[in-house]
Amino acid sequence: GEQGAERLVRVVLANGNVLHYEGEQGAERKVRVVLADGNVVHYEGEQGAERMVRTETPAGSVWYYEGESGVERLVRMALADGGVGHYEGEQG
């Protein structure tokens, strides 16, 4: 961005994970983490309250989560082979 308006867009960690951010300077929020193992975790929410909503695996499976930041729970899993799992109950 322009001088004085720079904003965080990406952080590359030593372990190979890459964190992606969106938003204006000072309000950047995490939207995606590409893990070194190839999984991609998607987040929604405002800065500091980002919650995990979905994980995509390299094999093509997708795990869906609901709940507030820090207490997300798995609610559905769509497997690459077409199988689908549904989950109920609290995290843990």
DSSP file with accessible surface (Angstrom, degrees, kcal/mol):
  #  RESIDUE AA STRUCTURE BP1 BP2  ACC     N-H-->O    O-->H-N    N-H-->O    O-->H-N    TCO  KAPPA ALPHA  PHI   PSI    X-CA   Y-CA   Z-CA
    1    1 A G              0   0   96      0, 0.0     5,-0.2     0, 0.0     3,-0.1   0.000 360.0 360.0 360.0-178.3    0.0    0.0    0.0
    2    2 A E    >   -     0   0  159      3,-0.2     3,-2.8     1,-0.2     4,-0.2  -0.277 360.0 -76.4 -66.8 155.1    0.9    3.7    0.1
    3    3 A Q  T 3  S+     0   0  188      1,-0.3    -1,-0.2     2,-0.2     0, 0.0  -0.292 123.6  16.4 -56.0 130.2    3.4    4.9    2.6
    4    4 A G  T 3  S+     0   0   52     -3,-0.1    -1,-0.3     1,-0.0    -2,-0.1   0.298 117.8  72.0  88.0 -10.9    1.8    5.0    6.0
    5    5 A A    <   +     0   0   48     -3,-2.8    20,-0.3     2,-0.1    -3,-0.2   0.119  63.4 142.7-120.1  18.3   -1.1    2.8    4.8
    6    6 A E        -     0   0   95     -5,-0.2     2,-0.3    -4,-0.2    -4,-0.0  -0.294  29.6-167.3 -61.1 145.2    0.7   -0.5    4.6
    7    7 A R        -     0   0  110     18,-0.1     2,-0.3    19,-0.1    18,-0.1  -0.961  26.2-102.3-135.8 153.6   -1.3   -3.5    5.7
    8    8 A L        +     0   0   70     -2,-0.3    21,-0.1     1,-0.2     3,-0.1  -0.574  43.7 158.0 -74.6 129.4   -0.5   -7.1    6.5
    9    9 A V        +     0   0   71      1,-0.4    12,-2.3    -2,-0.3     2,-0.3   0.601  62.2  11.9-122.8 -26.2   -1.4   -9.5    3.7
   10   10 A R  E     -A   20   0A 149     10,-0.2     2,-0.4     2,-0.0    -1,-0.4  -0.982  49.1-166.4-158.4 141.0    0.7  -12.6    4.3
   11   11 A V  E     -A   19   0A  45      8,-2.3     8,-2.9    -2,-0.3     2,-0.6  -0.998  10.4-158.2-128.5 126.4    2.9  -14.2    6.9
   12   12 A V  E     -A   18   0A  98     -2,-0.4     6,-0.2     6,-0.2     2,-0.2  -0.930  15.8-152.3-105.1 118.8    5.2  -17.1    6.1
   13   13 A L    >   -     0   0   71      4,-2.9     3,-2.0    -2,-0.6    -2,-0.0  -0.544  25.3-114.3 -90.0 159.1    6.2  -19.1    9.2
   14   14 A A  T 3  S+     0   0  118      1,-0.3    -1,-0.1    -2,-0.2    -2,-0.0   0.778 114.6  62.0 -62.2 -25.8    9.4  -21.1    9.7
   15   15 A N  T 3  S-     0   0  100      2,-0.1    -1,-0.3     1,-0.1    21,-0.1   0.450 122.1-103.3 -81.6   0.1    7.3  -24.3    9.8
   16   16 A G  S <  S+     0   0   40     -3,-2.0     2,-0.1     1,-0.3    -2,-0.1   0.314  78.1 134.2  98.4  -9.8    6.1  -23.7    6.2
   17   17 A N        -     0   0   31     18,-0.1    -4,-2.9    -5,-0.1     2,-0.5  -0.496  41.4-153.5 -72.7 145.6    2.6  -22.5    7.1
   18   18 A V  E     -AB  12  34A  30     16,-2.6    16,-2.9    -6,-0.2     2,-0.4  -0.984   2.7-157.6-125.7 121.6    1.4  -19.4    5.3
   19   19 A L  E     -AB  11  33A  25     -8,-2.9    -8,-2.3    -2,-0.5     2,-0.4  -0.843   7.5-157.3 -99.8 131.9   -1.2  -17.1    6.9
   20   20 A H  E     -AB  10  32A  37     12,-3.2    11,-2.7    -2,-0.4    12,-1.4  -0.913   9.6-169.2-113.9 138.3   -3.3  -14.8    4.6
   21   21 A Y  E     - B   0  30A  45    -12,-2.3     2,-0.3    -2,-0.4     9,-0.2  -0.896   8.4-170.0-126.6 152.5   -5.0  -11.6    5.7
   22   22 A E  E     + B   0  29A  99      7,-2.1     7,-2.9    -2,-0.3     2,-0.2  -0.943  39.7  68.7-133.5 158.1   -7.5   -9.1    4.3
   23   23 A G  S    S-     0   0   16     -2,-0.3     5,-0.2     5,-0.2     3,-0.1  -0.440  77.0 -55.9 121.2 166.8   -8.7   -5.8    5.5
   24   24 A E  S >  S-     0   0  146      3,-0.2     3,-2.7     1,-0.2     4,-0.2  -0.286  75.2 -67.1 -75.2 163.3   -7.5   -2.2    6.0
   25   25 A Q  T 3  S+     0   0  104      1,-0.3    -1,-0.2   -20,-0.3   -18,-0.1  -0.219 125.3  14.2 -52.3 130.4   -4.5   -1.2    8.0
   26   26 A G  T 3  S+     0   0   53     -3,-0.1    -1,-0.3     1,-0.1    -2,-0.1   0.290 122.6  65.6  85.4 -10.9   -5.0   -2.0   11.7
   27   27 A A    <   +     0   0   43     -3,-2.7    20,-0.3     2,-0.1    -3,-0.2   0.075  65.2 147.1-127.6  21.3   -8.1   -4.1   10.9
   28   28 A E        -     0   0   26     -5,-0.2     2,-0.4    -4,-0.2    -5,-0.2  -0.353  28.2-164.5 -61.8 137.7   -6.4   -7.0    9.1
   29   29 A R  E     -B   22   0A  69     -7,-2.9    -7,-2.1    18,-0.1     2,-0.3  -0.964  24.6-109.2-127.1 144.7   -8.2  -10.3    9.7
   30   30 A K  E     +B   21   0A  51     -2,-0.4    -9,-0.2    -9,-0.2     3,-0.1  -0.542  40.1 165.5 -71.9 128.1   -7.0  -13.8    9.1
   31   31 A V  E     +     0   0A  22    -11,-2.7    12,-2.2     1,-0.4     2,-0.3   0.627  61.1  10.8-116.0 -21.7   -8.9  -15.4    6.2
   32   32 A R  E     -BC  20  42A  82    -12,-1.4   -12,-3.2    10,-0.2     2,-0.4  -0.982  50.0-161.5-160.8 141.8   -6.9  -18.4    5.2
   33   33 A V  E     -BC  19  41A  11      8,-2.4     8,-2.8    -2,-0.3     2,-0.7  -0.992  10.0-157.5-126.9 122.4   -4.0  -20.5    6.4
   34   34 A V  E     -BC  18  40A  48    -16,-2.9   -16,-2.6    -2,-0.4     6,-0.2  -0.899  21.1-147.2 -98.1 112.5   -2.2  -22.8    4.0
   35   35 A L    >   -     0   0   46      4,-3.0     3,-2.3    -2,-0.7   -18,-0.1  -0.466  21.2-115.8 -81.4 154.9   -0.5  -25.5    6.1
   36   36 A A  T 3  S+     0   0   68      1,-0.3    -1,-0.1    -2,-0.1   -20,-0.1   0.783 115.5  60.4 -59.7 -26.7    2.8  -27.1    5.2
   37   37 A D  T 3  S-     0   0  105      2,-0.1    -1,-0.3     1,-0.1     3,-0.1   0.457 123.0-103.2 -82.8   0.4    1.0  -30.5    4.8
   38   38 A G  S <  S+     0   0   33     -3,-2.3    -2,-0.1     1,-0.4     2,-0.1   0.265  78.3 133.2  99.4 -13.9   -1.2  -29.0    2.1
   39   39 A N        -     0   0   27     18,-0.1    -4,-3.0    -5,-0.1     2,-0.5  -0.458  43.9-150.1 -67.8 146.2   -4.4  -28.5    4.1
   40   40 A V  E     -CD  34  56A  29     16,-2.7    16,-2.9    -6,-0.2     2,-0.5  -0.983   7.0-161.3-122.3 120.9   -6.1  -25.1    3.7
   41   41 A V  E     -CD  33  55A  10     -8,-2.8    -8,-2.4    -2,-0.5     2,-0.4  -0.893   7.0-154.0-105.4 128.2   -8.1  -23.7    6.6
   42   42 A H  E     -CD  32  54A  30     12,-3.3    11,-2.8    -2,-0.5    12,-1.3  -0.829  10.1-166.3-106.1 141.6  -10.6  -20.9    5.9
   43   43 A Y  E     - D   0  52A  46    -12,-2.2     2,-0.3    -2,-0.4     9,-0.2  -0.900   7.8-169.8-126.3 152.1  -11.7  -18.3    8.5
   44   44 A E  E     + D   0  51A 102      7,-2.1     7,-3.1    -2,-0.3     2,-0.2  -0.945  41.0  65.4-133.0 157.6  -14.5  -15.8    8.8
   45   45 A G  S    S-     0   0   21     -2,-0.3     5,-0.2     5,-0.2     3,-0.1  -0.430  77.9 -56.1 118.8 168.0  -15.0  -12.9   11.3
   46   46 A E  S >  S-     0   0  137      3,-0.2     3,-2.6     1,-0.2     4,-0.2  -0.307  74.8 -65.6 -78.3 164.9  -13.5   -9.7   12.4
   47   47 A Q  T 3  S+     0   0  103    -20,-0.3    -1,-0.2     1,-0.3   -18,-0.1  -0.191 124.8  13.9 -52.2 130.5   -9.9   -9.2   13.6
   48   48 A G  T 3  S+     0   0   69     -3,-0.1    -1,-0.3     1,-0.1    -2,-0.1   0.277 123.1  64.5  85.6 -11.2   -9.3  -11.0   16.8
   49   49 A A    <   +     0   0   49     -3,-2.6    20,-0.3     2,-0.1    -3,-0.2   0.070  65.4 148.2-128.4  21.9  -12.5  -13.1   16.5
   50   50 A E        -     0   0   28     -5,-0.2     2,-0.4    -4,-0.2    -5,-0.2  -0.350  29.3-160.9 -61.1 135.8  -11.7  -15.1   13.4
   51   51 A R  E     -D   44   0A  73     -7,-3.1    -7,-2.1    18,-0.1     2,-0.3  -0.950  21.6-112.1-123.0 143.2  -13.3  -18.5   13.5
   52   52 A M  E     +D   43   0A  41     -2,-0.4    -9,-0.2    -9,-0.2     3,-0.1  -0.552  38.9 166.1 -71.6 129.4  -12.5  -21.6   11.5
   53   53 A V  E     +     0   0A  22    -11,-2.8    12,-2.1     1,-0.4     2,-0.3   0.628  59.5   6.2-117.2 -22.9  -15.3  -22.4    9.0
   54   54 A R  E     -DE  42  64A  70    -12,-1.3   -12,-3.3    10,-0.2     2,-0.4  -0.981  48.7-158.0-163.5 144.2  -13.8  -25.0    6.7
   55   55 A T  E     -DE  41  63A   6      8,-2.3     8,-2.8    -2,-0.3     2,-0.5  -0.999  12.0-161.2-126.2 129.9  -10.7  -27.1    6.0
   56   56 A E  E     -DE  40  62A  68    -16,-2.9   -16,-2.7    -2,-0.4     6,-0.2  -0.938  10.6-149.4-109.8 131.1   -9.9  -28.4    2.6
   57   57 A T    >   -     0   0   23      4,-2.7     3,-1.8    -2,-0.5   -18,-0.1  -0.633  25.7-115.5 -96.5 158.6   -7.5  -31.3    2.3
   58   58 A P  T 3  S+     0   0   92      0, 0.0    -1,-0.1     0, 0.0   -20,-0.1   0.813 116.1  60.6 -60.3 -26.3   -5.1  -32.0   -0.7
   59   59 A A  T 3  S-     0   0   82      2,-0.1    -3,-0.0     1,-0.1    20,-0.0   0.589 123.5-102.8 -78.9  -9.4   -7.1  -35.2   -1.4
   60   60 A G  S <  S+     0   0   48     -3,-1.8     2,-0.2     1,-0.3    -1,-0.1   0.462  76.0 134.5 103.5   2.2  -10.3  -33.2   -2.0
   61   61 A S        -     0   0   17     18,-0.1    -4,-2.7    19,-0.0     2,-0.4  -0.532  38.7-154.0 -80.4 154.2  -12.1  -33.7    1.3
   62   62 A V  E     -EF  56  78A  25     16,-2.8    16,-3.2    -6,-0.2     2,-0.5  -0.997   4.9-160.5-133.5 129.7  -13.7  -30.7    3.1
   63   63 A W  E     -EF  55  77A  79     -8,-2.8    -8,-2.3    -2,-0.4     2,-0.4  -0.932  11.9-153.8-108.4 131.9  -14.5  -30.4    6.8
   64   64 A Y  E     -EF  54  76A  71     12,-3.3    11,-2.9    -2,-0.5    12,-1.4  -0.874  10.7-168.2-111.7 138.2  -17.1  -27.8    7.9
   65   65 A Y  E     - F   0  74A  42    -12,-2.1     2,-0.3    -2,-0.4     9,-0.2  -0.895   8.2-170.1-125.3 152.3  -17.1  -26.2   11.3
   66   66 A E  E     + F   0  73A 109      7,-2.2     7,-2.9    -2,-0.3     2,-0.1  -0.932  40.5  68.9-132.6 160.1  -19.6  -24.0   13.3
   67   67 A G  S    S-     0   0   20     -2,-0.3     5,-0.2     5,-0.2     3,-0.1  -0.414  77.9 -56.9 118.4 165.9  -19.1  -22.1   16.5
   68   68 A E  S >  S-     0   0  129      3,-0.2     3,-2.2     1,-0.2   -16,-0.1  -0.278  75.1 -65.7 -75.8 165.4  -17.3  -19.1   17.8
   69   69 A S  T 3  S+     0   0   60    -20,-0.3    -1,-0.2     1,-0.3   -18,-0.1  -0.225 123.2  14.0 -54.1 127.4  -13.6  -18.6   17.7
   70   70 A G  T 3  S+     0   0   52    -20,-0.1    -1,-0.3    -3,-0.1   -19,-0.1   0.192 123.2  61.4  91.8 -16.3  -11.8  -21.1   19.9
   71   71 A V    <   +     0   0   80     -3,-2.2    20,-0.3     2,-0.1    -3,-0.2  -0.010  67.5 148.9-129.9  30.0  -14.8  -23.4   20.3
   72   72 A E        -     0   0   21     -5,-0.2     2,-0.4    -4,-0.1    -5,-0.2  -0.316  28.6-159.6 -62.3 146.0  -15.5  -24.4   16.7
   73   73 A R  E     -F   66   0A  69     -7,-2.9    -7,-2.2    18,-0.1     2,-0.3  -0.979  22.5-107.6-131.6 146.1  -16.9  -27.8   16.2
   74   74 A L  E     +F   65   0A  51     -2,-0.4    -9,-0.2    -9,-0.2     3,-0.1  -0.538  39.5 166.1 -70.2 128.1  -17.0  -30.2   13.3
   75   75 A V  E     +     0   0A  29    -11,-2.9    12,-2.3     1,-0.4     2,-0.3   0.620  62.4  11.0-116.6 -24.3  -20.5  -30.4   11.8
   76   76 A R  E     -FG  64  86A  90    -12,-1.4   -12,-3.3    10,-0.2     2,-0.4  -0.989  52.5-162.0-156.3 146.5  -20.0  -32.0    8.4
   77   77 A M  E     -FG  63  85A  36      8,-2.6     8,-2.9    -2,-0.3     2,-0.7  -0.992   5.3-164.6-132.0 122.3  -17.3  -33.8    6.5
   78   78 A A  E     -FG  62  84A  22    -16,-3.2   -16,-2.8    -2,-0.4     6,-0.2  -0.939  18.6-149.3-107.2 110.1  -17.5  -34.2    2.7
   79   79 A L    >   -     0   0   66      4,-3.3     3,-2.1    -2,-0.7   -18,-0.1  -0.474  21.1-119.7 -81.7 153.1  -15.1  -36.9    1.6
   80   80 A A  T 3  S+     0   0   60      1,-0.3    -1,-0.1    -2,-0.2   -19,-0.0   0.798 113.4  59.5 -60.0 -28.5  -13.3  -36.8   -1.8
   81   81 A D  T 3  S-     0   0  137      1,-0.1    -1,-0.3     2,-0.1     3,-0.1   0.415 126.3 -97.7 -84.1   4.1  -14.9  -40.2   -2.6
   82   82 A G  S <  S+     0   0   59     -3,-2.1    -2,-0.1     1,-0.3    -1,-0.1   0.271  80.4 135.3 101.4 -11.9  -18.4  -38.8   -2.2
   83   83 A G        -     0   0   27     -5,-0.1    -4,-3.3     1,-0.0     2,-0.4  -0.369  37.1-158.5 -68.9 150.4  -19.1  -39.9    1.4
   84   84 A V  E     -G   78   0A  80     -6,-0.2     2,-0.4    -3,-0.1    -6,-0.2  -0.999   6.3-165.5-134.5 132.9  -20.6  -37.4    3.8
   85   85 A G  E     -G   77   0A  19     -8,-2.9    -8,-2.6    -2,-0.4     2,-0.4  -0.947   5.3-158.2-116.6 139.7  -20.5  -37.5    7.6
   86   86 A H  E     -G   76   0A 142     -2,-0.4     2,-0.4   -10,-0.2   -10,-0.2  -0.955   9.8-163.6-117.2 139.3  -22.7  -35.3    9.9
   87   87 A Y        -     0   0   98    -12,-2.3     2,-0.3    -2,-0.4   -14,-0.0  -0.930   7.5-174.4-126.5 144.2  -21.8  -34.5   13.5
   88   88 A E        +     0   0  200     -2,-0.4     2,-0.1     2,-0.1   -14,-0.1  -0.918  41.3  51.1-129.6 159.3  -23.8  -33.2   16.4
   89   89 A G  S    S-     0   0   48     -2,-0.3     3,-0.1   -16,-0.1     2,-0.1  -0.346  83.0 -47.8 107.1 173.3  -22.7  -32.1   19.9
   90   90 A E        -     0   0  164      1,-0.2   -16,-0.1    -2,-0.1    -2,-0.1  -0.318  68.0 -80.0 -79.6 164.2  -20.3  -29.8   21.5
   91   91 A Q              0   0  105    -20,-0.3    -1,-0.2     1,-0.2   -18,-0.1  -0.268 360.0 360.0 -60.0 144.8  -16.5  -29.6   20.8
   92   92 A G              0   0  122     -3,-0.1    -1,-0.2     0, 0.0   -19,-0.0   0.080 360.0 360.0 114.0 360.0  -14.3  -32.2   22.3
